Amino acid sequence: MAVVKDSKQEGGIQRWFQETRGELRKVVWPTREEALRLTYVVIAISLVMGAVLGLLDFLLNSLYTFLISLG
């Protein structure tokens, strides 16, 4: 009885690394200026969203406290 090797497993890890390396060569990496600008955008949006969510939490908590005090 002949043993048939699975072609997917032959050199699988090595092939995976080669394909991954090839794909990373195709990536268009941002310049330093683009990366810094986008980092500032992410930080600004995070701060704004944090403030909005904090305000919403405060308002809903105040509403909840008010409704509980009525009953």
N, C-alpha and C positions, 0 to 999 in steps of 0.2 A: 504494500500500500504506500503510495507516494504522499509525502507531506507537502501540502500547498501552503506557501507563505502568503499572508495577507499583505498586499502591496501597500496598504495604508500605513502599516507599521514599519516598513523598511525605511530606516533613516528618518523616522517621523519627527523626532525632536530636532534633529539637524535641519531638516527641510523647513520646519516651523520657524526656526531662528533665521534662516536665509530669507524666507518669505516676509517675515516681520521686518527684517533689516531693509529689504527691498521696498516695502511699503513706506517705511519711515523716510527713505530717500525721496519719495514723491511728495512728502509734506512740505507745504510752503510755510515756513516758520515766520512769525511776526518779527519786525525789527524791534530793537530795544525801545524806541520811541513809541511804537504802536503798543507794545506790551505795557509800558508805563501808563499810557493814556487809557487803555482798557482796564488796567488795575484801578486807576482813579475812578473810572465810571462805576465799576463794581462796588468800590468802597462807598461812593456817594449814594448809589441806589440802596445799598444795605443800610446806611444810616437813615435815609428817608423812610424806607419800609419799616425799620425799627421804631422810628418816631410815630409813624401812622399806626402801627400795631399797638404801641404803648398807649397812645391816645385812645384808640378804640377800646382797649382793655380797661383803661381808667373810666371811660364813659359807661361801658356796660357794667362795670363793677359798681359805679355810682347809681345807675338805674336799678340794679339788683338790690342794693342796700336800701334805696328809697322804697322800692316795692315791698321789701320785707318789713320795713318800719311801719307801713300802713296796716299790716295785718296783725 
